[in-house]
């Protein structure tokens, strides 16, 4: 069994919120570490990028000063606007930094899914549910969740998670699917 979790996007992050968030991450990490032998594997994926709305609230703006390097998976700072603290906060870089700081202490594997979402400003769901402007938080389907599956699969294959692939059954016993009764 595998638990694949994330913190999601949170709004209105106050000093009290950050303290509770850190405490919650420590609780998850400690519980995982203390029960690792009897508990399913735990993978934690980074929070995806949340892009800002344009002034007219019609579309999501690309991140400024950051470029995704396809060959390495790294984010490169291309100019000084890339280190803008407000943009880093808005995108989720600060949140992912706290997650990494805490959960790596407990040997929880972090699935690196943030960097690839930074250039995906045009892959958001579009019009918000409340019709007040573009939705720059949620992503279209298929899209980012399918990337998470790819990164999780990659982590397994590279042996980064400590999860060994299941061996095939040597008993020769195979299960047969129940025939479908639906017509196509």
CORDA-V916307 format. One record per helix or strand. SS is the DSSP state (@ for helix, = for strand). FROM is the first residue (numbers start at 0). LEN is the number of residues. Records with the same first field share a line. If there is no record, write none. Layout:
SS=FROM-LEN ; FROM-LEN
This chain:
==1-4 ; 40-5 ; 52-1 ; 59-1 ; 65-4 ; 73-4 ; 108-3 ; 123-4 ; 133-6
@=14-20 ; 79-4 ; 84-7 ; 92-14 ; 113-5 ; 120-3 ; 143-14
